[in-house]
Amino acid sequence: MKDTSSPDYIHSDGFLARLMRDQLKLSIACAIFFFAALVALPLLNYFYPEFMAQRVAGFTLTWLILGVLFFPYVWIISFSFIKKSIALEEAEATAAKDSAKK
């Protein structure tokens, strides 16, 4: 076990392993949201073709989702990933610094 009172703890294997584990969980969560949308569109088209063929703002619902709404959806996932990743790094760094002070 690493000495958490050492000033080099922030660069220790334990710190990096925890940070990588937390970022992996975040990455998996973001990937699930992305693949959910990626799989949902073909399934909606297959099971509800009449519903997806509706016209909305001059587009069929399928093309509205695929051509217009999909990109903001991916941007939202990306934005939340970046914000949460930065927050994870800052929280881990703060925790490491606090434990080094004790």
N, C-alpha and C positions, 0 to 999 in steps of 0.2 A: 504494500500500500504506500502511496506517495505521501510525502510530508506536505500537508496543506498549509503549513506556516511558512514555507519557502516562498520567496518572491517570484521564483520561476514556476510556481504551480500553474499559472495561467497558460504556460506552454507545455504542461505535462501531458503525458499519454492519457491519463484519466479525464482531464479537461477536454482534450480533443475527442476522445471516444464518446463522452457524454454529448458533446455538441454534434458530432456526426450522427449519433443515434437519434437525437431529437430532430435534426434536419432530414434524416431519412424518413422518419414518421411524417413530417410535414410534406416531403416530396411525394410519398405514397398517397397521402390524403388529396393533394392537388391532382395527382394522376388519376385517382378514382373519379373526381369530379369531371375531369377532361374526358375520360373514356366513357363515363355515363352519358354525356351528351353525344359523343361519337357513336355510341351503340343505340341510343334512344331514337335518333332521327330515322335510320332505316327500319327500326321496329315500328315506329309510328306510321311510316309510309306503308309498311306491309299490313299491319293490322287495322289501320284506320285510313284507307286511301281517300275516301270521300271527305273526311275531315281535313286531311292535309292538302287536298286540292282546292280548298276554299281560297278565294281571292281576298287579300288584305293589302291595302295600299298599292294596288296594281300588281302584286306578286302573288303566286300561290304561297300558301303557308310554308310549304317545304323550302321554297327558295328564299322566303323571308328569313326563316330560321338559319338556313345554310349560308346565304349570301350576305345577310345584313346583321343578324343577331349573334352569329357564332363568333365573330371577331371580338366584339365587346366582351363576350363571355370569357374568351381566352385571355383577354387583357385583364379582366377582373381576377381571374385565377392567378395570373402572373403577378399582378400588383399585390395581391394578398400574400402570395408566396414570398415576395421580396420583403414586404413589411414584417411578416412574422419571422422570417429568417434573420433579419437584422435585430429584431426584438430578442430572439433566442440567443444570438451572439452577445448582445449587450447584457442580458440577464446572467448568462454564464460567466462573462468577464467580471461583472459586479460581484457575483457570488464568490468567484475565485479571489478577487481582491479583498472582499470582506473576511473570508476565511484566512487569508494570509495575514491580516491585521491582528487576528486573535492569537 
